[in-house]
């Protein structure tokens, strides 16, 4: 009697599970959309975004609404940027490099200052509207190699055999070809209807990459396996800000932030036979593709302050409510392949889902010190607890995402982020800046921390025009590993090890009047 066993490998956390079988997980997207790696203006990035206590920059509004309170003039900024991610992958003994670059608009903003005519109390109040990018999802990875110990199609067939599913329920009827997709995993339906999965006995299946000898399943020849993953997208904070100045000592501010969220993902896995004559099915090649687009809106409210207790010293802080995100996603899977039956290609119907993410509270504190008009030093601390992220359906019911929420509360944790920066003006028109960011790992079991160093230069004209340039580089490599598909029977699926880092360049053009 034929018996097939599917073994779901417990790659138990963080980056390892984030891309299991090349399919996005909800707990992973919840962390991805909740994380913030601030862009803003070139000045704020060059100083490591350590401006909670200094203010006076539209990029700093993303983490302290009081940053606009120190303005005594009107300012307009525009910050185009280039972001790039570089990934090195080790897969089946081969090493490959892939990179993904993207042009962005990291900041565009306006702040207006309105004097009250008083010298004490509320000296001026300010309004600001700005859009600051707080996350960039551009990323690409690929790998390929040759092996003959397991296959993606074999893993699918083993999963079908483990359930003993009736093959008739997978067949796409002419009058309603989408029907089996609503009852079964799409990969099963696609594999069966393209002829890439076949029956051995009733309830036992084999992949086109497998030969059967007695009760044994084996890969008769070498397979060239490859995968490709690409992601692009962003989170943009659209900030409506009100701030005030009390006696040039205490500054306060409040933000209403609307987040624009968009992400597009594409993944594929392919297998090609080195010698099709060795395969009983006449298998030549197959490719499975998966596309997903997620878009939505988030909203939060944030309040902050800056105080100058003595000349030169500033202390700042802020706290943000959770961000309530309302997301919609669409996805489609397709499969095509070539066997002795010929070439076949089928697309799944377009899937849709709407859900909510509630990100955790976030708070910042910072200390800054200025010496005259030629030196500023600042250090910030930020904390948020990612284990408090909650997923729910569109009506607010979290029971559908119980497994994801349990995963989040078990494996995610609070982070302690540090930011530091220095700005020097050797001459009144020229600024030099250095910065550092440390983002601690939100995962309990894997080191997902990031270290960034930044540098920049600025020029200020007497006419009110200014221009700033910044470069930021990730100093460490982020690590990720994933299994291409599930282990099955006595076969082990290949594992890809990825190491990636990113960099970005920002250019701010601004006017003060």
HUGI-V100095 format. One line per field, one symbol per residue. ss: DSSP state (~ for helix, > for strand, _ for the rest). psi: psi as a letter, one per 30 degrees, with the letter a starting at -180 (. if undefined). burial: # if it has 9 or more other C-alpha atoms within 8 Angstrom, else .. A space follows every 10 residues. Layout:
# HUGI-V100095
ss=???
psi=???
burial=???
This chain:
# HUGI-V100095
ss=_____>>___ ___~~~~~_~ ~~___~~~~~ ~~~~______ _~~~~~____ _______~~~ ~~__~~~~__ ____>>>>>> >>>>>>>>>> >__>>>>>>> >>>>>>>>>> >>>>>_____ _>>>>>>>>> >>>>>>__>> >>>>>>>___ _~~~~~~~~~ ~~~___~~~~ __>__>__~~ ~~___~~~~~ ~~~___>>>> >__>>>>___ >>>__>>>__ __>>>>>>>> >>>>>>>>>> >>>>>>___> >>>>>>>>>> >>>>>>>>>> >>>__~~~__ ____>>>>>> >>>>>>>>>> >>>>>>>>>> __>>>>>>>> ___>>>>>>> >>>>>>>>>_ _>>>>>>___ >>>>>>>>__ _>>>>>>>>> >___>>>>>> >>>>>~~~_> >>>_____~~ ~~~~~~~~~~ ~>_>>>>>>> >>>>>>>__> >>>>>>>>>_ __>______> >>>>>>>>>> ____>>>>>> >>>>___>>> >>>___>>__ >___>>>>>> >>>>>>>>>> >>_
psi=kkkkkkjjki jglbfeffhk ggkkkeeeee eeffkkjkcb leeeeegghi gefeagkfef fffjffffff kglkkklkjl lkkkkkkkkk khflklkklk lkkljfkklk kkkjkfglfl bjelkkkkkl jkkfkkgkkk kllllklgfl leeeeeeeee effhkkffff kjkefiffef ffflkeeeee eeffgfklke ljfklllfgk lkjcgkkljf lkkjkllkkk klalkkjjkj kklljjggek kllkkjkkkk kkkkkkklkk kkkejfffke fgkellkkkk kkkklaklkl kkkllkkjel kfkkklllkk llkjkjkkkk lkklkklkaf fakkkkkllk lkkklkkjll lklkllklkk jbgfkkkkkl kkkkjffgkk klaffgjfef heeeeeeefe fllkljkkkk lkkkielffk kkkklkkjjl kfkefkjglk kkklllkkkk lfffklkkkk kkkkelkkkk klkelkllbg kkklkkkkkl llllkkjkkl kk.
burial=...###.... ..######## ##.##.#### #.#....### ########## ########## ##.####### #..####### ########## ##.####### #...###### ###....... .######### ########## ########.# ########## ##.#..#..# ##.....### #..#.##### #########. ..######## #.....#### ########## ########## ########## ########## ########## ###.##..## ########## ########## ########.. .######### ########## #########. ...#####.. ...####### ########## ...####### ########## ####...#.. #..##.###. ########## #####....# ########## ####.#.### ########## ...####### #####.#### #########. .######### ########## ##.
